[in-house]
Amino acid sequence: QVQLVESGGGLVQAGGSLRLSCAASGRFFSTYAMGWFRRAPGKERDLVAAIIRSGGDTYYADSVKGRFTISRDNAAKKVFLQMNSLTPEDTAVYYCAAKWGTLRTDINEYDYWGQGTQVTVSS
């Protein structure tokens, strides 16, 4: 069992940056691939970025490549999402999720979810 708690969301102007954090509790954090998803108003929940158990490989959605960076600290049981050059299109609720084993991009493969943190980018 893994519990996830996101933090770091807020209101930022276009072009600004935010750093989201996700703190995990429970055992064997390093055995879980981690993902950040987001749900924009009126849209489905989509994968933004994901990272393998060791942190050595990552995945990014095309819409955030070059602007967002996912990282993790297994000793601290945390995963991060550094978001730069934010645009109003990045406005969404951002969710941290965990999936035991290897990295996958299918939302249905993720077993544990946080409650989400709101990110609002003003123009």
C-alpha positions as CSV (number, residue, x, y, z in Angstrom):
1,Q,0.0,0.0,0.0
2,V,1.3,3.5,-1.0
3,Q,-0.2,6.8,0.1
4,L,0.7,9.8,-2.0
5,V,0.4,13.5,-1.1
6,E,1.1,16.3,-3.6
7,S,2.1,19.8,-2.8
8,G,3.5,22.8,-4.6
9,G,0.6,23.9,-6.8
10,G,-0.6,27.4,-7.0
11,L,-1.2,30.4,-9.2
12,V,1.6,31.6,-11.5
13,Q,1.8,34.0,-14.4
14,A,2.5,32.7,-17.9
15,G,6.2,32.1,-18.4
16,G,6.7,31.3,-14.7
17,S,7.8,28.1,-12.9
18,L,6.5,25.8,-10.3
19,R,7.9,22.7,-8.6
20,L,5.5,20.0,-7.6
21,S,6.4,17.5,-4.9
22,C,4.8,14.2,-4.1
23,A,5.6,12.5,-0.8
24,A,5.0,8.8,-0.5
25,S,4.4,6.7,2.5
26,G,4.6,3.0,2.8
27,R,7.2,0.5,2.0
28,F,9.2,-0.3,-1.1
29,F,8.9,3.1,-2.8
30,S,11.8,2.3,-5.0
31,T,9.9,-0.6,-6.6
32,Y,7.3,1.7,-8.1
33,A,7.4,3.6,-11.3
34,M,6.0,7.1,-10.7
35,G,3.9,9.3,-12.9
36,W,2.5,12.8,-12.9
37,F,-0.9,13.2,-14.6
38,R,-3.1,16.2,-15.1
39,R,-6.7,16.9,-15.7
40,A,-7.6,20.2,-17.4
41,P,-11.1,21.5,-17.1
42,G,-13.4,19.5,-19.4
43,K,-10.7,17.1,-20.4
44,E,-9.6,13.6,-19.6
45,R,-6.8,12.9,-17.1
46,D,-3.5,12.6,-19.2
47,L,0.0,11.5,-18.4
48,V,2.4,14.3,-18.3
49,A,5.6,12.6,-17.2
50,A,6.8,9.4,-15.7
51,I,10.0,8.0,-14.3
52,I,11.3,4.5,-13.8
53,R,12.1,3.0,-10.4
54,S,15.8,3.9,-10.4
55,G,15.2,7.3,-11.9
56,G,17.4,6.5,-14.8
57,D,14.8,6.9,-17.6
58,T,11.9,9.1,-18.1
59,Y,8.9,9.8,-20.3
60,Y,7.3,13.1,-21.3
61,A,4.2,14.0,-23.1
62,D,5.0,16.0,-26.3
63,S,3.2,19.0,-24.9
64,V,5.7,19.4,-22.0
65,K,9.0,18.2,-23.5
66,G,11.7,20.7,-22.9
67,R,9.7,22.5,-20.2
68,F,9.0,19.9,-17.5
69,T,11.4,17.7,-15.7
70,I,10.5,14.7,-13.5
71,S,12.9,13.4,-10.9
72,R,12.8,11.3,-7.8
73,D,14.6,10.8,-4.5
74,N,14.1,7.2,-3.4
75,A,15.7,7.7,0.0
76,A,13.3,10.5,0.8
77,K,10.4,8.7,-0.9
78,K,9.6,11.7,-3.1
79,V,9.0,12.5,-6.7
80,F,9.2,16.0,-8.2
81,L,7.9,17.8,-11.3
82,Q,9.8,21.0,-12.2
83,M,7.6,23.0,-14.6
84,N,9.1,25.9,-16.5
85,S,7.8,28.3,-19.1
86,L,4.2,27.6,-18.0
87,T,1.4,28.6,-20.3
88,P,-2.4,28.9,-19.5
89,E,-2.8,25.5,-21.3
90,D,-0.9,23.9,-18.4
91,T,-3.7,24.9,-16.0
92,A,-5.0,21.7,-14.5
93,V,-5.2,19.6,-11.4
94,Y,-2.0,17.6,-11.2
95,Y,-1.9,14.1,-9.7
96,C,0.9,11.9,-8.6
97,A,0.5,8.2,-9.2
98,A,2.4,5.0,-8.5
99,K,2.7,1.8,-10.5
100,W,4.5,-1.2,-9.2
101,G,7.2,-2.4,-11.5
102,T,8.1,-1.0,-14.9
103,L,7.2,2.3,-16.4
104,R,4.0,2.4,-18.4
105,T,2.0,5.2,-20.0
106,D,-1.4,3.7,-19.7
107,I,-3.4,5.4,-16.9
108,N,-5.1,2.2,-16.1
109,E,-1.8,0.6,-15.0
110,Y,-1.3,3.0,-12.1
111,D,-2.4,1.6,-8.8
112,Y,-2.2,4.5,-6.3
113,W,-3.1,8.1,-6.6
114,G,-2.7,11.3,-4.7
115,Q,-5.6,13.8,-4.1
116,G,-4.2,16.3,-6.6
117,T,-2.9,19.8,-6.5
118,Q,-4.3,22.7,-8.5
119,V,-2.0,24.6,-10.9
120,T,-3.4,27.8,-12.5
121,V,-1.4,29.7,-15.0
122,S,-2.7,33.2,-15.8
123,S,-2.1,35.0,-19.1
